[in-house]
Amino acid sequence: MADVLDEGLLAELETIAVELARLGGQEIRAALGKMQEVRYKGAASDPLRFTDPVSDVDARVEYMIRERLAESFPDHDIIGEEMDHRPGRGHDFLWAVDPIDGTANFINGFPLFASSVGLLFRGSPVVGALWCSSSHTLEAGIYHAVAGRDLRFNGAPHAPARSPLVRRRLGGEPYADRQRLSWDGRKTGSAAIECAFVAAGLLEMAWFERPNIWDVAGGLALVLASGGKAMERGADAWRNFQSFAQGERELADWTMPLAIGSEQALGEFTASRSQISEALAGPGSDRS
């Protein structure tokens, strides 16, 4: 999809995305070690379900990002995790913003979180910029890319380096079966971080049970730029991810099982999940 867009426009859009991710990172770093205002989205209906936290930094970062986009692209649409305002509903360009992905990590001081900015063109990811609290350099920085081009870290091209001496790699799959899969499972608590780590070659793959569009839009652009693939689980099978746009479904409502990584890793993963599903279904049940 990026191939149908003007090169100059894509470069401008990537520059803006990096600027927005950097803005998020700056606000996050400035807030570290300070008392945060925290609320829980599910607590009003069930006080025992403190499972979806939001900090005052989340809201502040998204507000700042929206203000900046209104200056440069006032007609573009925006979907953000914390605010419901859609300034350009139906526009070809849509920005999907997660001001802090991994808020539970952030408010607890667990140093794995990201500020994620993704740009879709007609439902397909074309630009991504993720400020990550850690990276392959062991320092915070921004992974960014135009889908199908090259992955960059803080402006410099980054090609994943894999040592042939490492026989078992890591995958963002918490239930990894060592008998079926060629990696050991890891989860970080941030879908955006895991997308960046797959793109950077730190993880062989990752899968997300029911992500929202803002969780993975920016990260998918990075994965595609690094030569990776994405697959989503439909009603009855895994299929190649094509676009967030599906029929008449509202983009903000998109949420489907999603797997990302190398073609070989995704082949292993989907085969393993199919075997597990068949085993759970048992003989005589409908396995379609």
Buried (B, 14 or more C-beta within 10 A) or exposed (E): BBEEBEEEEBEBBBBBBBBBBBBBBBBBEEBEEEEBEBBBEEBEEEEEEBEEBBBEBBBBBBBBBBEBBEEEBEEBBBBBBBBEEBBBEEBEBBBBBBBBBBBBBBBEEBEBBBBBBBBBBBBBBBBBBBBBBBBBEEEBBBBBBBBBBEBBBBEEEBEBEEEEEEEEBBBBBEEBEEEEBBBEBBBBBBBBBBBBBBBBBBBBBBBBEEBBBBBBBBBBBBBBBBBBBBBBBEEEEBEEBEBBBBEEEEBBEBEBBBBBBBEEBBBBBBEBBEEEEEEEEEEEEEEE
